[in-house]
Amino acid sequence: MAAVEAPPAGRGGWKNPGVARDRDVHAFDVRAPAYESGGLGRLHHEIADRTIALALRSAPNPGRVLDVGCGTGYLLRELARRLPEATRLEGVDAAPRMVETARSLAPADARLHFSRGFVEDLPHPAGSFELVISTTSFDHWADQAAGLAECARVLAPGGHLVLTDLFSLLLWPTLLAGHRGRARTVRLATRRLRAAGFQSIRWHRSHAILLRTVIASAPSATTDAGAEAWS
Ligand SMILES: C[S@@+](CC[C@H](N)C(=O)[O-])C[C@H]1O[C@@H](n2cnc3c(N)ncnc32)[C@H](O)[C@@H]1O
């Protein structure tokens, strides 16, 4: 298997969140080789398929795409098939074995790139992508505010963020215990997206009852006071 490079040196603002993050990443390393198998693997494919459908409604032909927390790369493999004109399809994941698996499953397509990295400290220059997409990763980010700020930074003007994860009022009790500080409701996540500068925030029902997809536009010089909207 290909070696996976170390994550980039810190940009500065983001502090290493330490042990909890390491434990999370290790758990995904262990799951990586069989991640796409069985019922859970199928579920993740279905979530990615639904997210792609929603993303391509808002951004029908993105040239450069970044998948943050890309796991084994299924979503980008699908986008490579569906977007012949895209020039760069890039995946970043914190778990080295997820990255190794993504590379091993990828077809020979020079547009596909997978590397190890943390959303809180992306190695890309500002304005690098028209679409930043992420499925079932946001809930694991050690610092969601820093992660969203990085997504905003790497988006080109007019670009879109598309994020699918668990967002439901039913999860509110979990915020009192192990998931303290996580934006697991539409309201908290909307607040966090706005704080990162995102605009035109639109929520969509996704695959299952607790899953939602949010689509937001990259920050621009003008402000958007619009309330959250549903479709
Ligand atoms: C549930 S998996 C989802 C993988 C893939 N997106 C999918 O939908 O199948 C969550 C992924 O997020 C990654 N992840 C967690 N925290 C991260 C962070 N701070 N930066 C980048 N990736 C992260 C994990 O390593 C894991 O591969």
The ligand as an SDF file (V2000), in Angstrom:
LIG
                    3D

 27 29  0  0  0  0  0  0  0  0999 V2000
  -18.1240    8.4650    8.8760 C   0  0  0  0  0  0  0  0  0  0  0  0
  -16.6660    8.7310    7.9410 S   0  0  0  0  0  0  0  0  0  0  0  0
  -17.3510    9.3640    6.4150 C   0  0  0  0  0  0  0  0  0  0  0  0
  -16.4770    9.0680    5.2390 C   0  0  0  0  0  0  0  0  0  0  0  0
  -17.0980    9.4680    3.8890 C   0  0  0  0  0  0  0  0  0  0  0  0
  -17.2410   10.9050    3.7930 N   0  0  0  0  0  0  0  0  0  0  0  0
  -18.4270    8.8020    3.6980 C   0  0  0  0  0  0  0  0  0  0  0  0
  -19.4440    9.4990    3.6430 O   0  0  0  0  0  0  0  0  0  0  0  0
  -18.4550    7.5710    3.6010 O   0  0  0  0  0  0  0  0  0  0  0  0
  -15.9670   10.2160    8.6530 C   0  0  0  0  0  0  0  0  0  0  0  0
  -14.6130   10.5370    8.0610 C   0  0  0  0  0  0  0  0  0  0  0  0
  -14.2180   11.8420    8.4980 O   0  0  0  0  0  0  0  0  0  0  0  0
  -12.8260   11.8080    8.7780 C   0  0  0  0  0  0  0  0  0  0  0  0
  -12.5080   12.9050    9.6980 N   0  0  0  0  0  0  0  0  0  0  0  0
  -12.8640   13.0300   11.0070 C   0  0  0  0  0  0  0  0  0  0  0  0
  -12.4010   14.1820   11.5260 N   0  0  0  0  0  0  0  0  0  0  0  0
  -11.7440   14.8010   10.5040 C   0  0  0  0  0  0  0  0  0  0  0  0
  -11.0370   16.0360   10.4100 C   0  0  0  0  0  0  0  0  0  0  0  0
  -10.9190   16.8520   11.4790 N   0  0  0  0  0  0  0  0  0  0  0  0
  -10.4670   16.3730    9.2260 N   0  0  0  0  0  0  0  0  0  0  0  0
  -10.5710   15.5350    8.1550 C   0  0  0  0  0  0  0  0  0  0  0  0
  -11.2100   14.3480    8.2010 N   0  0  0  0  0  0  0  0  0  0  0  0
  -11.8050   13.9890    9.3430 C   0  0  0  0  0  0  0  0  0  0  0  0
  -12.6130   10.4280    9.3790 C   0  0  0  0  0  0  0  0  0  0  0  0
  -11.2680   10.0170    9.3300 O   0  0  0  0  0  0  0  0  0  0  0  0
  -13.5340    9.5720    8.5130 C   0  0  0  0  0  0  0  0  0  0  0  0
  -12.8830    9.0350    7.3950 O   0  0  0  0  0  0  0  0  0  0  0  0
  1  2  1  0
  2  3  1  0
  2 10  1  0
  3  4  1  0
  4  5  1  0
  5  6  1  0
  5  7  1  0
  7  8  2  0
  7  9  1  0
 10 11  1  0
 11 12  1  0
 11 26  1  0
 12 13  1  0
 13 14  1  0
 13 24  1  0
 14 15  1  0
 14 23  1  0
 15 16  2  0
 16 17  1  0
 17 18  1  0
 17 23  2  0
 18 19  1  0
 18 20  2  0
 20 21  1  0
 21 22  2  0
 22 23  1  0
 24 25  1  0
 24 26  1  0
 26 27  1  0
M  CHG  2   2   1   9  -1
M  END
$$$$
